[in-house]
Each structure stands twice: as structure tokens, then as C-alpha cells.
Amino acid sequence: MSAKKVIMSKLVSLNKMDRSFDLEFWDKVGVQGRFQALWQMVLEAEAIKGKNADQSRLQRSVQNIKRRKS
């Protein structure tokens, strides 16, 4: 997965800070960029815990729903 690098900066005073910059950044990064950032955080968290990052994967859960007979 190779995506173009997005670099943005903004200087604001602390009392005028809002989420608009963050929302604009993640919108420009796109879905693939968000996933890459997420996966990088997963690998870093595993490294901090001393675990082998090669074994890492996204958590999956399975649910079975049965309809009641009426």
C-alpha cells in the first residue's frame, strides 16, 4: 500500500482551536491513508508490549443470530 504523503500545518491560539483542521486532514488522507495510520498504530502498540508484530491482525468477531419461532 503506497499512498501519496499528505503534509499540512496550521498555527492557531489554544482558545481558538477546533476540529476543523483534523477533519480536513483525514478527509484529504482518504480511506487508505486512515487504514495505514491505524495499522501503524497497531504495530507500534504491539512493539511497546514486546509482542511480535508479524503475528498481528485485526480482531474479528463472529455472531450467530437465530430468529425465534413464532
N, CA and C atoms as a LAMMPS dump frame, in Angstrom:
ITEM: TIMESTEP
0
ITEM: NUMBER OF ATOMS
210
ITEM: BOX BOUNDS ff ff ff
-5.0000000000000000e+02 5.0000000000000000e+02
-5.0000000000000000e+02 5.0000000000000000e+02
-5.0000000000000000e+02 5.0000000000000000e+02
ITEM: ATOMS id mol type element x y z
1 1 1 N 0.833 -1.184 0
2 1 2 C 0 0 0
3 1 3 C 0.877 1.247 0
4 2 1 N 0.892 1.913 -1.095
5 2 2 C 1.661 3.138 -1.164
6 2 3 C 0.745 4.274 -1.565
7 3 1 N 0.595 5.238 -0.704
8 3 2 C -0.266 6.384 -0.976
9 3 3 C 0.562 7.644 -0.936
10 4 1 N 0.047 8.699 -1.567
11 4 2 C 0.797 9.956 -1.534
12 4 3 C 0.8 10.51 -0.118
13 5 1 N 1.867 11.174 0.227
14 5 2 C 2.04 11.724 1.564
15 5 3 C 1.309 13.069 1.653
16 6 1 N 0.534 13.251 2.699
17 6 2 C -0.196 14.496 2.909
18 6 3 C 0.468 15.249 4.054
19 7 1 N 0.907 16.46 3.768
20 7 2 C 1.531 17.294 4.796
21 7 3 C 0.733 18.577 4.915
22 8 1 N 0.282 18.882 6.111
23 8 2 C -0.497 20.09 6.376
24 8 3 C -0.043 20.681 7.698
25 9 1 N -0.179 21.979 7.844
26 9 2 C 0.109 22.606 9.133
27 9 3 C -0.804 23.81 9.317
28 10 1 N -1.019 24.165 10.576
29 10 2 C -1.873 25.298 10.905
30 10 3 C -1.451 25.804 12.279
31 11 1 N -1.339 27.108 12.404
32 11 2 C -0.967 27.721 13.672
33 11 3 C -2.168 28.504 14.192
34 12 1 N -2.658 28.116 15.363
35 12 2 C -3.802 28.803 15.975
36 12 3 C -3.545 28.951 17.465
37 13 1 N -4.223 29.898 18.057
38 13 2 C -4.113 30.036 19.507
39 13 3 C -4.939 28.931 20.164
40 14 1 N -4.566 28.549 21.344
41 14 2 C -5.196 27.433 22.035
42 14 3 C -6.695 27.636 22.233
43 15 1 N -7.117 28.862 22.503
44 15 2 C -8.545 29.092 22.76
45 15 3 C -9.375 29.157 21.475
46 16 1 N -8.73 29.163 20.294
47 16 2 C -9.468 29.19 19.03
48 16 3 C -9.369 27.86 18.282
49 17 1 N -8.853 26.845 18.955
50 17 2 C -8.682 25.545 18.335
51 17 3 C -10.024 24.828 18.192
52 18 1 N -10.231 24.193 17.052
53 18 2 C -11.406 23.336 16.869
54 18 3 C -10.987 22.118 16.046
55 19 1 N -11.937 21.276 15.683
56 19 2 C -11.627 20.024 14.986
57 19 3 C -11.581 20.175 13.476
58 20 1 N -11.843 21.363 12.951
59 20 2 C -11.944 21.534 11.502
60 20 3 C -10.668 21.124 10.776
61 21 1 N -9.513 21.465 11.347
62 21 2 C -8.242 21.102 10.711
63 21 3 C -8.081 19.589 10.668
64 22 1 N -8.374 18.91 11.783
65 22 2 C -8.254 17.453 11.834
66 22 3 C -9.177 16.798 10.814
67 23 1 N -10.415 17.275 10.745
68 23 2 C -11.377 16.7 9.804
69 23 3 C -10.921 16.904 8.359
70 24 1 N -10.4 18.079 8.046
71 24 2 C -9.903 18.351 6.705
72 24 3 C -8.712 17.446 6.371
73 25 1 N -7.803 17.278 7.332
74 25 2 C -6.627 16.42 7.115
75 25 3 C -7.043 14.986 6.805
76 26 1 N -7.875 14.388 7.678
77 26 2 C -8.248 12.99 7.484
78 26 3 C -9.1 12.811 6.243
79 27 1 N -9.834 13.84 5.835
80 27 2 C -10.581 13.779 4.591
81 27 3 C -9.622 13.723 3.402
82 28 1 N -8.557 14.527 3.437
83 28 2 C -7.562 14.522 2.356
84 28 3 C -6.763 13.227 2.323
85 29 1 N -6.503 12.641 3.472
86 29 2 C -5.74 11.392 3.544
87 29 3 C -6.522 10.26 2.888
88 30 1 N -7.82 10.243 3.08
89 30 2 C -8.663 9.214 2.469
90 30 3 C -8.706 7.934 3.277
91 31 1 N -9.507 7.015 2.795
92 31 2 C -9.732 5.748 3.495
93 31 3 C -8.445 4.937 3.603
94 32 1 N -7.709 4.836 2.512
95 32 2 C -6.472 4.04 2.523
96 32 3 C -5.452 4.634 3.495
97 33 1 N -5.332 5.947 3.518
98 33 2 C -4.404 6.602 4.438
99 33 3 C -4.81 6.414 5.888
100 34 1 N -6.119 6.451 6.162
101 34 2 C -6.597 6.223 7.534
102 34 3 C -6.288 4.797 7.968
103 35 1 N -6.487 3.841 7.063
104 35 2 C -6.186 2.453 7.406
105 35 3 C -4.699 2.269 7.657
106 36 1 N -3.847 2.881 6.824
107 36 2 C -2.404 2.784 7.024
108 36 3 C -2.001 3.367 8.378
109 37 1 N -2.596 4.5 8.758
110 37 2 C -2.289 5.113 10.057
111 37 3 C -2.733 4.205 11.196
112 38 1 N -3.905 3.612 11.051
113 38 2 C -4.42 2.692 12.065
114 38 3 C -3.491 1.497 12.223
115 39 1 N -3.097 0.898 11.095
116 39 2 C -2.248 -0.289 11.159
117 39 3 C -0.888 0.036 11.762
118 40 1 N -0.353 1.218 11.442
119 40 2 C 0.927 1.635 12.024
120 40 3 C 0.81 1.732 13.544
121 41 1 N -0.319 2.259 14.035
122 41 2 C -0.529 2.352 15.49
123 41 3 C -0.63 0.971 16.118
124 42 1 N -1.274 0.029 15.419
125 42 2 C -1.38 -1.344 15.922
126 42 3 C 0.016 -1.95 16.056
127 43 1 N 0.845 -1.786 15.027
128 43 2 C 2.2 -2.347 15.06
129 43 3 C 3.045 -1.705 16.159
130 44 1 N 2.909 -0.392 16.339
131 44 2 C 3.656 0.291 17.398
132 44 3 C 3.205 -0.163 18.781
133 45 1 N 1.907 -0.353 18.956
134 45 2 C 1.393 -0.822 20.252
135 45 3 C 1.916 -2.222 20.558
136 46 1 N 1.956 -3.085 19.546
137 46 2 C 2.488 -4.432 19.73
138 46 3 C 3.969 -4.379 20.107
139 47 1 N 4.721 -3.499 19.457
140 47 2 C 6.156 -3.368 19.755
141 47 3 C 6.366 -2.879 21.185
142 48 1 N 5.542 -1.937 21.631
143 48 2 C 5.647 -1.419 23.003
144 48 3 C 5.387 -2.532 24.013
145 49 1 N 4.434 -3.414 23.687
146 49 2 C 4.108 -4.534 24.576
147 49 3 C 5.137 -5.653 24.489
148 50 1 N 6.076 -5.537 23.554
149 50 2 C 7.094 -6.563 23.392
150 50 3 C 6.606 -7.769 22.622
151 51 1 N 5.522 -7.626 21.883
152 51 2 C 4.971 -8.745 21.12
153 51 3 C 5.508 -8.718 19.697
154 52 1 N 5.452 -9.865 19.039
155 52 2 C 5.897 -9.989 17.659
156 52 3 C 4.841 -9.387 16.74
157 53 1 N 5.184 -8.334 16.042
158 53 2 C 4.24 -7.639 15.172
159 53 3 C 3.877 -8.472 13.944
160 54 1 N 4.689 -9.467 13.608
161 54 2 C 4.381 -10.314 12.459
162 54 3 C 3.114 -11.14 12.684
163 55 1 N 2.759 -11.354 13.929
164 55 2 C 1.584 -12.152 14.262
165 55 3 C 0.314 -11.301 14.378
166 56 1 N 0.439 -9.994 14.244
167 56 2 C -0.69 -9.092 14.449
168 56 3 C -1.714 -9.205 13.329
169 57 1 N -2.961 -9.018 13.708
170 57 2 C -4.046 -8.979 12.74
171 57 3 C -5.209 -8.22 13.366
172 58 1 N -6.141 -7.82 12.549
173 58 2 C -7.313 -7.14 13.077
174 58 3 C -8.197 -8.148 13.798
175 59 1 N -8.825 -7.703 14.868
176 59 2 C -9.697 -8.58 15.64
177 59 3 C -10.976 -8.837 14.856
178 60 1 N -11.381 -10.062 14.857
179 60 2 C -12.637 -10.426 14.201
180 60 3 C -13.549 -11.05 15.237
181 61 1 N -14.82 -10.791 15.102
182 61 2 C -15.77 -11.45 15.983
183 61 3 C -16.908 -12.004 15.131
184 62 1 N -17.409 -13.116 15.554
185 62 2 C -18.479 -13.792 14.833
186 62 3 C -19.691 -13.834 15.738
187 63 1 N -20.821 -13.564 15.147
188 63 2 C -22.052 -13.589 15.924
189 63 3 C -23.077 -14.408 15.164
190 64 1 N -23.816 -15.214 15.881
191 64 2 C -24.85 -16.04 15.277
192 64 3 C -26.191 -15.568 15.806
193 65 1 N -27.035 -15.157 14.932
194 65 2 C -28.356 -14.668 15.328
195 65 3 C -29.399 -15.669 14.853
196 66 1 N -30.217 -16.113 15.789
197 66 2 C -31.283 -17.044 15.436
198 66 3 C -32.618 -16.371 15.699
199 67 1 N -33.501 -16.514 14.744
200 67 2 C -34.826 -15.946 14.863
201 67 3 C -35.701 -16.879 15.673
202 68 1 N -36.455 -16.317 16.6
203 68 2 C -37.387 -17.141 17.378
204 68 3 C -38.545 -17.582 16.5
205 69 1 N -38.975 -18.799 16.741
206 69 2 C -40.162 -19.296 16.016
207 69 3 C -41.393 -18.724 16.688
208 70 1 N -42.273 -18.17 15.858
209 70 2 C -43.499 -17.597 16.462
210 70 3 C -44.711 -18.447 16.218
